[in-house]
Amino acid sequence: MPLKKKIKKAAKPKKKKVIKKKPLTKKAVKKKPVVKKVKEKVLGIVTHYFPKVRAGVMKLKGPLSVGNVIKIKGHTTDFTQTVSSMQIDHVPVDNAKKGDEIGLLVDSRVRKKDMVYLA
């Protein structure tokens, strides 16, 4: 009896199982709340601060009057106040126009390059 060798057939590669992910349902998706940003009018920029008299020097990009409400915002600064006293070249004034550099009493410390907005 002749010996018969068993010949192995080439194994077929197994197919990888593809796991299909179920689509997210509406209940599972969380929507982010809509936050509307209010555009504030840029009024000027702080150029200097005098801590002993608590006054800031600002270069104006728009008109400002005593009684206006302003917001000063910077890297560590963020407060709102009413303009109570304003000076141009050490002379008290009630109104200032675009391009004027004014001294302004401030409620809190301000820093160079803080932005001034009309609130």
HUCORUR-V981221 format. One record per backbone hydrogen bond with DSSP energy under -1.0 kcal/mol. CO is the residue of the C=O (numbers start at 1). NH is the residue of the N-H. Records with the same first field share a line. If there is no record, write none. Layout:
BEGIN
CO: NH  NH
END
This chain:
BEGIN
25: 29
41: 118
43: 61
44: 116
45: 59
46: 113
48: 57
50: 55
54: 106
55: 50
56: 104
57: 47  48
58: 102
59: 45
60: 99
64: 96
65: 68
68: 83
69: 119
70: 81
71: 117
72: 79
73: 115
77: 74
79: 72
81: 70
83: 67
85: 105
86: 93
87: 103
88: 91
91: 88
94: 66
96: 64
97: 100
100: 60
102: 58
103: 87
104: 56
111: 114
114: 46
115: 73
116: 43  44
117: 71
END
